[in-house]
Amino acid sequence: MMKKVRCIILTMKVLSRRVLVTGGAGFIGSHLVDLIARQGRQVWIIDNLSTGSPDNLRKAETIKFVKGDVTDQSSVGTVMANVDAVVHLAAVVDHEL
Ligand SMILES: NC(=O)c1ccc[n+]([C@@H]2O[C@H](COP(=O)([O-])OP(=O)(O)OC[C@H]3O[C@@H](n4cnc5c(N)ncnc54)[C@H](O)[C@@H]3O)[C@@H](O)[C@H]2O)c1
């Protein structure tokens, strides 16, 4: 998992200045958002807050939060116009294994 995350981050470093993280207010997403923002990149988040929370996000000018659903074409389209890359983490996670 960490190897994959490092690979994604390396690719984003090379290719992307502005990144959208769907589900960015969730557990994994919020850590990724923090990491990208600390690299001085702009991060957009789209999250419907079904399980995530804005409390997971630190306040920074480079972090732009949009409350919205990834199934809503207009919300996604608006945000997509501002980014070079997308990390899709929005999901309904089933914790029962
Ligand atoms: N946590 C783990 O151990 C783990 C392990 C492997 C894979 N994953 C995967 O990583 C992803 C994120 O997992 P997590 O643990 O951070 O879960 P999480 O529930 O903390 O985060 C998911 C986020 O997606 C948001 N969301 C859900 N449906 C949405 C929708 N329709 N539109 C917009 N936002 C929506 C939620 O509000 C939440 O903030 C999932 O795809 C999960 O399957 C997680």
The ligand as a Tripos MOL2 file, in Angstrom:
@<TRIPOS>MOLECULE
LIG
   44    48     1     0     0
SMALL
NO_CHARGES

@<TRIPOS>ATOM
      1 N1         -8.6580    2.6460    5.2720 N.am      1 LIG1
      2 C1         -8.0490    1.5630    4.7970 C.2       1 LIG1
      3 O1         -7.4190    0.7800    5.5370 O.2       1 LIG1
      4 C2         -8.0860    1.2600    3.3120 C.ar      1 LIG1
      5 C3         -7.3290    0.1940    2.8230 C.ar      1 LIG1
      6 C4         -7.3380   -0.0720    1.4530 C.ar      1 LIG1
      7 C5         -8.1120    0.7060    0.5970 C.ar      1 LIG1
      8 N2         -8.8410    1.7190    1.0970 N.ar      1 LIG1
      9 C6         -9.6350    2.5130    0.1510 C.3       1 LIG1
     10 O2         -9.2450    3.8770    0.2270 O.3       1 LIG1
     11 C7        -10.4070    4.7050    0.0000 C.3       1 LIG1
     12 C8        -10.6250    5.6630    1.1680 C.3       1 LIG1
     13 O3        -10.7710    4.9310    2.3760 O.3       1 LIG1
     14 P1        -10.8470    5.6520    3.7980 P.3       1 LIG1
     15 O4        -10.4810    4.6550    4.8170 O.co2     1 LIG1
     16 O5        -10.1230    6.9530    3.7440 O.co2     1 LIG1
     17 O6        -12.4320    5.8840    3.9190 O.3       1 LIG1
     18 P2        -13.2210    7.1360    4.5030 P.3       1 LIG1
     19 O7        -14.6420    6.7110    4.6850 O.co2     1 LIG1
     20 O8        -12.5130    7.7170    5.6690 O.co2     1 LIG1
     21 O9        -13.1140    8.1630    3.2920 O.3       1 LIG1
     22 C9        -13.9830    8.1280    2.1840 C.3       1 LIG1
     23 C10       -14.3970    9.5660    1.9230 C.3       1 LIG1
     24 O10       -15.2020    9.5780    0.7610 O.3       1 LIG1
     25 C11       -16.3250   10.4350    1.0000 C.3       1 LIG1
     26 N3        -17.3790    9.9820    0.0950 N.ar      1 LIG1
     27 C12       -18.0580    8.8060    0.1180 C.ar      1 LIG1
     28 N4        -18.9180    8.7410   -0.9180 N.ar      1 LIG1
     29 C13       -18.7670    9.9190   -1.6090 C.ar      1 LIG1
     30 C14       -19.3750   10.4500   -2.7720 C.ar      1 LIG1
     31 N5        -20.3420    9.7660   -3.4560 N.pl3     1 LIG1
     32 N6        -18.9960   11.6760   -3.2130 N.ar      1 LIG1
     33 C15       -18.0440   12.3920   -2.5420 C.ar      1 LIG1
     34 N7        -17.4320   11.9260   -1.4220 N.ar      1 LIG1
     35 C16       -17.7840   10.7110   -0.9680 C.ar      1 LIG1
     36 C17       -16.6250   10.2810    2.4730 C.3       1 LIG1
     37 O11       -17.3340   11.3810    3.0300 O.3       1 LIG1
     38 C18       -15.2090   10.1690    3.0620 C.3       1 LIG1
     39 O12       -14.6930   11.4450    3.4000 O.3       1 LIG1
     40 C19       -11.5820    3.7560   -0.2330 C.3       1 LIG1
     41 O13       -11.7330    3.5460   -1.6120 O.3       1 LIG1
     42 C20       -11.1170    2.4800    0.4580 C.3       1 LIG1
     43 O14       -11.7610    1.3400   -0.0920 O.3       1 LIG1
     44 C21        -8.8560    2.0220    2.4290 C.ar      1 LIG1
@<TRIPOS>BOND
     1     1     2 1
     2     2     3 2
     3     2     4 1
     4     4     5 ar
     5     4    44 ar
     6     5     6 ar
     7     6     7 ar
     8     7     8 ar
     9     8     9 1
    10     8    44 ar
    11     9    10 1
    12     9    42 1
    13    10    11 1
    14    11    12 1
    15    11    40 1
    16    12    13 1
    17    13    14 1
    18    14    15 2
    19    14    16 1
    20    14    17 1
    21    17    18 1
    22    18    19 2
    23    18    20 1
    24    18    21 1
    25    21    22 1
    26    22    23 1
    27    23    24 1
    28    23    38 1
    29    24    25 1
    30    25    26 1
    31    25    36 1
    32    26    27 ar
    33    26    35 ar
    34    27    28 ar
    35    28    29 ar
    36    29    30 ar
    37    29    35 ar
    38    30    31 1
    39    30    32 ar
    40    32    33 ar
    41    33    34 ar
    42    34    35 ar
    43    36    37 1
    44    36    38 1
    45    38    39 1
    46    40    41 1
    47    40    42 1
    48    42    43 1
@<TRIPOS>SUBSTRUCTURE
     1 LIG1         1 GROUP 0 **** ****
